[in-house]
Amino acid sequence: MTVDDGVFIAGLFTQPSFLENIGDRGVKTADDARDYIREGPMTSYRDRGFGFYVVELKEGGDAIGICGLIKRAGLEHVDVGFALLPEFWGQGYAAEAAAANLDEARQLGLGTVLAIVQPENTGSVRVLEKIGMRRSGSVRLPGEDKDLELFINSPEDDR
């Protein structure tokens, strides 16, 4: 993800489904998105060697969402997250991208990978289960007022 993706990120982050399932990240305009990209994904790439990536169609290269690894406050391990434009839901893209990020985590030696999801977000729950993650209770992130469902994938799960 680069600042050149600002227009796309602004469009994705203002989707009603993004706001409902992930939350308001304060990104309303392309300029907001470029700031988010600089302060979030680009900083994570530099400091940690991983971050969020733009998910593109193989044919044509159109951007359809984001997926990546992030280290959040309140979680012991890195977690995998994803968001796609609604017209691309249910076609296997999220599972393909999230599985690729689990592979990246293994290559980076990150060990256990988590995922968090709102319990009512059944589509994302199905994606996490499809890529081999298993339910591991619930968690409330710092500063939040709602519990999220916690999923885990550890190196032992690969055996």
N, C-alpha and C positions, 0 to 999 in steps of 0.2 A: 504494500500500500504506500502510495506517495501522495504528496499534496496535489498532484494532477488528478487524483480520484475524488477531490472535494465535492464536485457537483453530484457524483453518484452517491457518496456517503451521506450527503445532506438529504438526498431523496430517500435513501434507505432508512435513515434514522428518524425521519418524520412520517414514515408509514404508520398508520394506526396499529397494525399488528406488532411492529417493533416497540412502539410506546407501551402497548398493553403487556407484551410478553417479556420485554427486556427492561424497558423504562426510559425515561427522558434523560438523555445525556447532555442536554443543553445545546444540541446541534440543531439549528434552525435554518442556517444559510450555508452556502458554499464556503464562505470565509470562516464560519464556526467550524465546519468540517475540516478545513485545512489546519486550523489550530488544534483540533482534536487529534488529527493524524500526526502532527509534529510532537505534541505532548504525550500521546499514547503510543500508538504502534511504532513510530520511528524511534522514540526514546527506548522502548522495550527492545527493538532490534539491536540498538547500540549497547544497552546495558545488560541484556540477558541473552541475546542471540536468537530470540524468537518473538513473536507477536501475532497480530491479526493480519491476514492476507485477504486480498480481493479474490473472490471466487468467480472465475470466468468460464464461459462455455468453451469447450475445446474447438468447436467449429465456429469461427467468426470472432471469438475472443470477447463477446459481450459480457460485461459485468452483471452478475446476478445476485451477489451477496458477499458476505465476509465469513471467514472462519479462521480460528487460530488458537494459540496458547496464550494464557495470561496468568500472571501471579497476582492474586487479589489479596487485599487485607482481609483477615478473618478466615482464610483457608490455608491449611498447612502445606498443601501441594499446589502445583500448577493446575489450572483447569482449562478444558477445551470449551470453546464457545462458538456459536454460529448463528447467523441470521441471513435468510434469503428473502428476496422479493416474493410476495405471495404467489405470483403466477408460476413460480418454479418449485413450489412445495409439492411433495408426494411423488417426485420423479427420481429420487435417489441421489440428487446432488449433495444434499446436506450430509448424508451418510458417507458418501465418497470423500468429501472434503474433511469431515471430522476424522474418518479412519486414517487419512493421510497425515493429519496432525498428530494422531496417536503414534503413528510410525515415526514422525519427526521427533516426538518426545523420547521415544526409545533410542533413536540415533544420537540424541543429545545427552543420553544417560539420565533423564529426569526421573525415571522410576515411576512411582504412582502418579496417575493423572485423575483429577476429579472433574465433575461437571455439576452445575447447578441449574435447576429448572423450576419454574412455577408448576405445582402439581397438576393444575388444570390444563397445562400445555401438552396435551397428549401426543401431538405430532412430534415434538422434540423428545419426549420420553421414548417414543418408538424408535427414533433415530439413535438415541443413546443405547438402547437395548440391542439394536441391530448391530452396532459396532463393538459389542461385547462389554459394555459397561453394566454394572449392577447397582441396584439401589443400596444405599448405605445410611438410611435415616434422613434427618433433616438438619438444616443449618440456617441461622440468621446472621447475615453479614452485618458488620459494624455500621451503625447509623440507619439501618433499615428497620421496618416495623412488621415485616412479613417473613414467615419461614419459607424456605425453599427446599425442594427435594434434592438430596445429595446423591450423586452417582460416583462410582469409583472403578478404576481399572488399574490394577497393579501388575508388576512383572509376573507374579505368581499366576495371574489369570491367563497368561500366554502359554502356560505349560500344558 
